[in-house]
Amino acid sequence: MTSNLKNQIDSKPEELKFIKTSELPLEGLSDQQKVALNRRANALLNEGKIEMAKRIFITTGYSDGLTRIGDNYNKENKYLDALKMYLLAHNKRKSEPIIEKISQTVSVMLKS
């Protein structure tokens, strides 16, 4: 993605951005509470209960868990959902290829 396009997207108000990334970890959770919740979410993820695990990982802000949820979406070809999880996890290594793919797709669509 060109830096100009990224700057244009970043300059938009949050409510006009394509992917909402305002979910922030819940403040006030102790470290012990986060650990317990993340363990529960990992168990749910291993059981295939992706959406339940996702809610917990978003609540705790556990980036590894968010990345794993994103990986699951990516395998299911749910690229925008995967991108959202990667962005919430601040995982540029995984989000940038999806952004590039989307940028190329939009570019091709605009040319035709």
C-alpha positions as a Markdown table, in Angstrom:
| # | Residue | x | y | z |
|---|---|---|---|---|
| 1 | Met | 0.0 | 0.0 | 0.0 |
| 2 | Thr | 1.4 | 3.4 | -0.9 |
| 3 | Ser | 2.1 | 5.7 | 2.0 |
| 4 | Asn | -0.2 | 8.3 | 0.4 |
| 5 | Leu | -3.2 | 5.9 | 0.5 |
| 6 | Lys | -2.3 | 4.9 | 4.1 |
| 7 | Asn | -2.2 | 8.6 | 5.1 |
| 8 | Gln | -5.6 | 9.2 | 3.5 |
| 9 | Ile | -7.1 | 6.3 | 5.4 |
| 10 | Asp | -5.5 | 7.4 | 8.6 |
| 11 | Ser | -6.7 | 10.9 | 8.3 |
| 12 | Lys | -10.4 | 9.9 | 8.2 |
| 13 | Pro | -12.5 | 10.1 | 11.3 |
| 14 | Glu | -12.8 | 6.7 | 13.1 |
| 15 | Glu | -16.5 | 6.4 | 12.1 |
| 16 | Leu | -15.7 | 6.7 | 8.4 |
| 17 | Lys | -12.9 | 4.1 | 8.3 |
| 18 | Phe | -13.6 | 0.9 | 6.6 |
| 19 | Ile | -12.6 | -1.4 | 9.5 |
| 20 | Lys | -13.5 | -0.4 | 13.0 |
| 21 | Thr | -10.5 | -0.9 | 15.2 |
| 22 | Ser | -11.6 | 0.9 | 18.3 |
| 23 | Glu | -12.1 | -2.2 | 20.5 |
| 24 | Leu | -9.7 | -1.6 | 23.3 |
| 25 | Pro | -8.8 | -4.0 | 26.0 |
| 26 | Leu | -11.0 | -3.7 | 29.1 |
| 27 | Glu | -9.3 | -1.6 | 31.7 |
| 28 | Gly | -9.4 | -2.6 | 35.3 |
| 29 | Leu | -8.7 | -6.3 | 34.7 |
| 30 | Ser | -5.9 | -7.6 | 37.0 |
| 31 | Asp | -3.1 | -9.6 | 35.5 |
| 32 | Gln | -4.5 | -12.7 | 37.2 |
| 33 | Gln | -7.9 | -12.1 | 35.6 |
| 34 | Lys | -6.4 | -11.6 | 32.2 |
| 35 | Val | -4.4 | -14.8 | 32.5 |
| 36 | Ala | -7.5 | -16.8 | 33.6 |
| 37 | Leu | -9.6 | -15.3 | 30.7 |
| 38 | Asn | -6.9 | -15.9 | 28.2 |
| 39 | Arg | -6.6 | -19.6 | 29.3 |
| 40 | Arg | -10.3 | -19.9 | 29.0 |
| 41 | Ala | -10.3 | -18.4 | 25.5 |
| 42 | Asn | -7.4 | -20.6 | 24.4 |
| 43 | Ala | -9.5 | -23.6 | 25.5 |
| 44 | Leu | -12.5 | -22.3 | 23.6 |
| 45 | Leu | -10.4 | -21.8 | 20.5 |
| 46 | Asn | -9.0 | -25.3 | 20.7 |
| 47 | Glu | -12.7 | -26.5 | 21.0 |
| 48 | Gly | -13.5 | -24.6 | 17.8 |
| 49 | Lys | -15.6 | -22.0 | 19.5 |
| 50 | Ile | -13.9 | -19.1 | 17.6 |
| 51 | Glu | -16.4 | -16.3 | 18.3 |
| 52 | Met | -16.5 | -16.9 | 22.0 |
| 53 | Ala | -12.7 | -17.0 | 22.1 |
| 54 | Lys | -12.6 | -13.8 | 20.0 |
| 55 | Arg | -14.8 | -11.9 | 22.4 |
| 56 | Ile | -12.5 | -12.8 | 25.3 |
| 57 | Phe | -9.3 | -12.0 | 23.4 |
| 58 | Ile | -10.7 | -8.6 | 22.4 |
| 59 | Thr | -11.6 | -8.0 | 26.0 |
| 60 | Thr | -8.2 | -8.8 | 27.3 |
| 61 | Gly | -6.3 | -7.4 | 24.3 |
| 62 | Tyr | -4.2 | -10.6 | 24.0 |
| 63 | Ser | -2.4 | -10.1 | 20.7 |
| 64 | Asp | -1.3 | -13.7 | 20.2 |
| 65 | Gly | -4.9 | -14.8 | 20.6 |
| 66 | Leu | -6.2 | -12.2 | 18.3 |
| 67 | Thr | -3.6 | -13.2 | 15.7 |
| 68 | Arg | -4.7 | -16.9 | 16.0 |
| 69 | Ile | -8.3 | -15.8 | 15.5 |
| 70 | Gly | -7.1 | -13.9 | 12.4 |
| 71 | Asp | -5.3 | -16.9 | 11.2 |
| 72 | Asn | -8.5 | -18.9 | 11.5 |
| 73 | Tyr | -10.4 | -16.3 | 9.5 |
| 74 | Asn | -7.7 | -16.2 | 6.9 |
| 75 | Lys | -7.8 | -20.0 | 6.4 |
| 76 | Glu | -11.6 | -19.6 | 5.8 |
| 77 | Asn | -11.0 | -16.8 | 3.2 |
| 78 | Lys | -12.6 | -14.2 | 5.5 |
| 79 | Tyr | -9.9 | -11.7 | 4.7 |
| 80 | Leu | -11.6 | -8.6 | 6.1 |
| 81 | Asp | -12.3 | -10.4 | 9.4 |
| 82 | Ala | -8.7 | -11.6 | 9.5 |
| 83 | Leu | -7.4 | -8.1 | 8.8 |
| 84 | Lys | -9.4 | -6.7 | 11.6 |
| 85 | Met | -8.0 | -9.2 | 14.1 |
| 86 | Tyr | -4.4 | -8.6 | 12.8 |
| 87 | Leu | -4.9 | -4.8 | 13.2 |
| 88 | Leu | -6.3 | -5.2 | 16.7 |
| 89 | Ala | -3.2 | -7.4 | 17.5 |
| 90 | His | -0.9 | -4.8 | 15.9 |
| 91 | Asn | 0.5 | -7.5 | 13.7 |
| 92 | Lys | 1.9 | -5.7 | 10.7 |
| 93 | Arg | 3.6 | -8.8 | 9.4 |
| 94 | Lys | 0.2 | -10.5 | 8.8 |
| 95 | Ser | -1.9 | -7.4 | 8.1 |
| 96 | Glu | 0.2 | -5.9 | 5.4 |
| 97 | Pro | -0.1 | -8.7 | 2.9 |
| 98 | Ile | -3.9 | -8.6 | 3.2 |
| 99 | Ile | -3.9 | -4.8 | 2.8 |
| 100 | Glu | -1.7 | -5.2 | -0.3 |
| 101 | Lys | -4.1 | -7.9 | -1.7 |
| 102 | Ile | -7.1 | -5.7 | -1.1 |
| 103 | Ser | -5.3 | -2.7 | -2.6 |
| 104 | Gln | -4.5 | -4.6 | -5.8 |
| 105 | Thr | -8.1 | -5.9 | -6.1 |
| 106 | Val | -9.5 | -2.3 | -5.8 |
| 107 | Ser | -6.9 | -1.1 | -8.2 |
| 108 | Val | -7.9 | -3.7 | -10.8 |
| 109 | Met | -11.6 | -2.9 | -10.2 |
| 110 | Leu | -11.0 | 0.8 | -10.8 |
| 111 | Lys | -9.1 | 0.2 | -14.0 |
| 112 | Ser | -11.9 | -1.8 | -15.6 |
